[in-house]
Amino acid sequence: MNKKIAIVTGASRGIGRSIAESLSNSGYEVISVSTSSGTVCDISNPLDRRRLLDEVISKHGRVDLLVNNAGVAPKERRDVLETTEESFRRVLGINLEGTYFMCQLFANQMIKQLAAGDNTSPGRIINISSISSYTSSTNRGEYCISKAGVSMVTQLFADRLAEYGIGVYEIRPGVILTDMVETVKDKYEKLIAEGLTPTRRIGQPQDIADAVLAIESGGFDFATGQVFNLDGGFHIRRL
């Protein structure tokens, strides 16, 4: 039996790398996408997105799983009263616009496979967002807005693709020990120790990868559009 094909964006490090490695270990042929290594693609560039799809189909003939993990933080944290248009466009161009059109492009490919009678897998899409989709950080407003947008992208495509049996899901990581968090690790570890999250440890990239494996296994096929909070319980409202 041929391996299923998975595409993981932002796979050069951190969460993306853990997801790619875990999927590979579980039997997938993984196309690891980044702007620096593996299969090179800038998801904010429409020509790069199309080239990625063409290369995958030319080599593998299909795609079964898309994990939209690629994302950036502002180069410089600024108060919302000082956010620059350049930073806003950059962050939303990658995090939101890139994710939206990756969903569109690869969803159409999955539909095409089904129309051709290929029932090997209906296809699944997993978008990696953030607790920032609903949590205010006034020194990086453009990042919060981009992740809030990803939440709606997930709902829209889950709704539209349900008729084809293509599941679309959102994973919201909390404080995960990645390069993005490394510079403020001490701050977050102190907050977590003081009770920021019920589970009093910082998250690891593997925590997110494990959730991807659970979703791709098919156990949540009747739960399209579901949001998975991988945040140590940060989302729980507590008194």
C-alpha positions in Angstrom: 0.0 0.0 0.0 1.3 3.4 -0.9 2.1 5.8 1.9 -0.3 8.7 2.5 1.0 12.1 1.7 1.2 14.9 4.3 2.4 18.5 3.8 3.6 20.4 6.9 4.4 24.0 6.5 6.9 25.8 8.8 8.6 22.5 9.3 12.2 23.5 9.7 12.0 23.8 13.5 9.9 23.8 16.6 6.3 22.7 16.3 6.4 22.1 12.6 9.5 19.8 12.8 7.9 17.8 15.6 4.7 17.4 13.6 6.7 16.3 10.5 8.8 13.8 12.3 5.8 12.3 14.1 3.8 11.9 10.9 6.8 10.3 9.2 7.2 7.9 12.1 3.5 7.0 11.8 3.9 6.0 8.2 3.3 9.2 6.2 5.4 10.4 3.3 6.0 14.0 4.6 6.8 17.0 2.5 8.4 19.4 5.0 7.9 23.0 3.8 9.7 26.1 5.0 11.4 29.2 3.6 14.9 27.9 4.5 15.1 24.1 4.1 13.3 21.0 2.9 10.8 22.0 0.2 11.2 25.7 0.0 8.0 27.7 -0.2 6.9 31.1 0.9 3.2 30.5 1.6 2.4 34.2 1.3 3.5 34.0 -2.4 0.8 32.6 -4.8 3.4 31.4 -7.3 5.2 29.5 -4.5 1.9 27.9 -3.3 1.0 26.8 -6.9 4.5 25.4 -7.5 4.4 23.5 -4.2 1.1 21.8 -5.2 2.4 21.0 -8.7 5.6 19.5 -7.4 3.7 17.4 -4.8 1.2 16.1 -7.4 3.9 15.5 -10.0 5.9 13.4 -7.6 3.3 11.8 -5.4 0.0 12.1 -7.3 -2.1 13.1 -4.3 -2.2 14.8 -0.9 -4.0 13.4 2.1 -3.2 15.8 4.9 -2.3 19.5 5.0 -0.9 21.0 8.3 -0.8 24.8 8.1 1.8 25.5 10.7 3.9 28.3 9.1 3.6 31.6 10.9 5.7 34.6 12.0 5.7 37.0 14.9 6.3 40.7 14.4 9.9 41.5 13.9 9.5 44.1 16.7 6.9 44.1 19.3 5.1 47.5 19.3 2.1 48.9 21.1 -1.1 48.8 19.0 -0.9 52.6 19.0 2.4 52.3 17.1 1.9 49.2 14.9 3.4 49.8 11.4 1.5 49.0 8.2 4.5 47.2 7.0 4.5 44.8 10.0 0.7 44.4 9.8 0.9 43.4 6.1 3.8 41.0 6.7 2.3 39.2 9.6 -1.2 38.9 8.1 0.2 38.0 4.6 1.9 34.9 6.0 -0.2 33.9 8.9 -3.7 34.6 7.6 -3.6 35.1 3.8 -1.1 32.3 3.3 -3.1 29.9 5.4 -6.4 30.8 3.7 -5.1 30.2 0.2 -3.2 27.1 1.2 -6.5 25.7 2.4 -8.2 26.7 -0.8 -5.6 25.3 -3.1 -5.2 22.0 -1.4 -8.9 21.6 -0.6 -9.6 21.8 -4.4 -6.9 19.1 -5.0 -8.6 16.8 -2.4 -12.0 17.4 -4.0 -10.4 16.6 -7.4 -9.1 13.3 -6.0 -12.5 12.4 -4.7 -14.1 13.3 -8.0 -11.7 10.9 -9.8 -12.9 8.1 -7.6 -10.0 8.0 -5.3 -11.4 7.1 -1.9 -8.1 6.2 -0.2 -8.6 9.2 2.0 -11.1 12.1 1.9 -8.3 14.4 3.1 -7.9 16.4 6.2 -6.7 19.9 7.0 -5.3 21.1 10.3 -4.6 24.7 11.0 -2.2 25.6 13.8 -3.4 28.9 15.4 -2.7 30.1 18.9 -4.3 31.2 22.2 -3.6 34.6 20.7 -6.6 34.1 18.5 -8.7 35.2 21.6 -6.1 36.6 24.0 -5.1 40.3 23.8 -1.4 41.1 23.6 -1.4 44.8 23.0 2.3 44.8 22.0 1.7 42.5 19.0 -1.8 43.2 17.9 -1.1 42.2 14.3 -0.2 38.7 15.4 -3.4 38.3 17.5 -5.5 39.5 14.6 -3.8 37.1 12.2 -4.5 34.1 14.5 -8.1 35.2 15.1 -8.5 35.1 11.4 -7.1 31.6 11.2 -9.8 30.5 13.6 -12.5 31.8 11.1 -10.6 30.3 8.2 -11.0 26.9 9.9 -14.7 27.4 10.4 -15.3 28.5 6.9 -13.5 25.6 5.2 -14.9 23.1 7.7 -18.4 24.2 6.7 -17.7 24.2 3.0 -15.8 20.9 2.8 -18.1 18.9 5.0 -20.1 17.7 2.1 -17.0 16.0 0.7 -16.1 14.4 4.0 -12.9 16.5 4.3 -12.3 17.4 7.9 -10.8 20.8 8.9 -9.6 21.4 12.4 -7.8 24.0 14.5 -5.2 23.5 17.1 -4.6 26.4 19.5 -1.2 26.0 21.1 -0.6 27.9 24.4 2.9 28.7 25.7 5.1 26.2 23.8 8.9 26.1 24.2 9.9 27.2 20.7 12.3 29.8 19.3 9.5 32.3 19.5 9.1 31.8 23.2 12.8 31.1 24.1 13.6 34.8 24.7 10.8 35.2 27.2 10.9 31.7 28.6 11.8 32.8 32.2 8.8 35.1 32.3 6.4 32.4 31.2 7.8 29.8 33.5 7.3 32.1 36.4 3.7 32.9 35.4 3.0 29.2 34.9 4.5 28.4 38.3 2.2 31.1 39.8 -0.9 29.5 38.3 -1.3 30.9 34.8 -2.3 27.5 33.6 -3.8 24.6 35.6 -1.2 22.3 34.2 1.9 23.8 35.6 4.5 23.2 32.9 5.5 24.9 29.7 4.3 23.1 26.6 6.5 21.1 24.3 6.3 20.9 20.5 5.6 17.2 20.8 2.3 18.1 22.7 1.1 19.6 19.4 2.4 16.8 17.3 0.5 14.2 19.4 -2.7 16.1 18.8 -2.1 16.1 15.0 -1.6 12.3 15.2 -4.9 11.9 17.1 -6.7 14.0 14.4 -5.2 12.3 11.4 -6.1 8.9 12.8 -9.7 9.6 11.9 -11.0 9.5 15.4 -12.5 13.1 15.0 -13.9 12.7 11.5 -17.4 13.5 12.9 -16.1 16.6 14.6 -15.0 18.8 11.7 -14.5 22.4 12.7 -13.4 21.4 16.2 -10.9 23.5 18.1 -8.3 21.7 20.2 -6.9 23.8 23.0 -3.3 22.6 23.6 -2.5 25.1 26.3 -2.3 23.4 29.7 -5.8 24.5 30.5 -5.2 28.3 29.8 -8.6 28.5 28.1 -10.5 27.5 31.3 -12.1 30.5 32.9 -11.3 30.3 36.6 -12.1 32.3 39.8 
